[in-house]
């Protein structure tokens, strides 16, 4: 892999599945007081068997009609989490078909977008 990338100065770690990848990525992307935001039906909230929460990070759920978070829905979450005793929404899961949320995420209080769930290979 290093040879294909023409890079000798990188470490390469392989994971056996998506849950391990998501857990590791979220642990790296988020500080202890930060949280991820996902649709209530989102993969990291429903199918990660508590792996994200096991790292100490919260996944804030947003109710949606179609499983996709709209910028106005994200704004409600940001407006509710302003107290220093609350987790800070920092990373949002969005669909590549909804780039408007990605733009909204990057412009609102430093929330980072993560495409296609939170797969590490999509978060470059």
Secondary structure, 3 states (H helix, E strand, C coil): CHHHHCCCCCCCCCCCCHHHHHHHHHHHHCCCCEEEEEECCCHHHHCCCCHHHHCCCCEEEECCCCCCCCHHHHHHHHHHCCCCCCCEEEEEEECCCCHHHHHHHHHCCCCEEEECCCCHHHCC
